[in-house]
Amino acid sequence: MKRILTIALAAVVGAGTVSLSADGDHEREYEERYEYETFRAYKADREPPRGYWEKEEEHEEREYRERRNERVLRKRSTAPVTEKRAQRRLYEAECGACHFAYQPGLLPARSWNRMMTTLSDHFGTDASLDTAQERRIARYLVANAADRGPTDGEIGEFARRIDRESTPLRISETPYFLKEHRKISAKLIAQKEVKSLANCNACHRDAAEGRYSERNIVIPNYGPWDD
C-alpha cells in the first residue's frame, strides 16, 4: 500500500497539479491539496463499508473549500485596506458590544441595508448610531455581504440557500442555518452557557474568524458535535 501511495503522490506532484510558491497562501494551498490527494490515493487502496469514503471525501472537499474561501476573503478588497479595516473595527466595536459580530457574508446586501435603516427598532432594542458611524458600518456590511463575495465554504452555503426574493433579518432563521442546527436539542440551546442559537461563539470555537466547520464545534456540557 505504501508503494501505491508513494507513486500516486509522486504523480500528483510531478504532474504539476499544485505549484509551490514563495507566497504564503500558495504554500498553504499546496500543503492542503497535497493532504487531499494523499487522502484520495489512500482511498484507492481500501474497501471500507459502503458509503464511508463518499462521506469522507465530501467532508475533506468541504474543508478544502473553506480554507480556500478564507484566503479569497483575505485577498478580496472592495475598499482601500486601511478604510476597510477601520470599518470592520467600528462594526465589531459597536455591534459586537451587544452580541456576536456576525460575518457580513451570512446575509445578503438587501438584508443588511434594511437592518441598518431600522436600528431604532433593532429586534425590540434601540440600537441607533450617529449618522457617520451608521454609514460606515453599512458600507462594510453591504460590500462584504453574501451576494457580494465568494461562495465557497460554510459561509458560502448561506448565500446559496437564501431565496433571492426573501430578505431575512435573523441569521438563525435562514435555510442553511436551520438545516445545520435542526438536531440540536432545546435543552442544549437553553442552557446558560449558550442561551440562544444566535450566540455562535458559544459552540463554534472559530466563529470569530468566520470558520464554522463541524470539527471545531464543542457544545457546553455536551462536548464535540458529530453530526
Secondary structure, DSSP 8 states (H G I E B T S, - for coil): -HHHHHHHHHHHHHTTSS---SSHHHHHHHHHHHHHHHHHHHHTT---STTHHHHHHHHHHHHHHHHHHHHHHHH--SS-HHHHHHHHHHHHHHTTTTS----GGGS-HHHHHHHHT-GGGBTTB-----HHHHHHHHHHHHHTSTTTS---HHHHHHHHHS-TT-----GGGSHHHHHHHTTS-HHHHHSTTT-STT-GGGTBTTGGGT---GGGBEETTTEE---
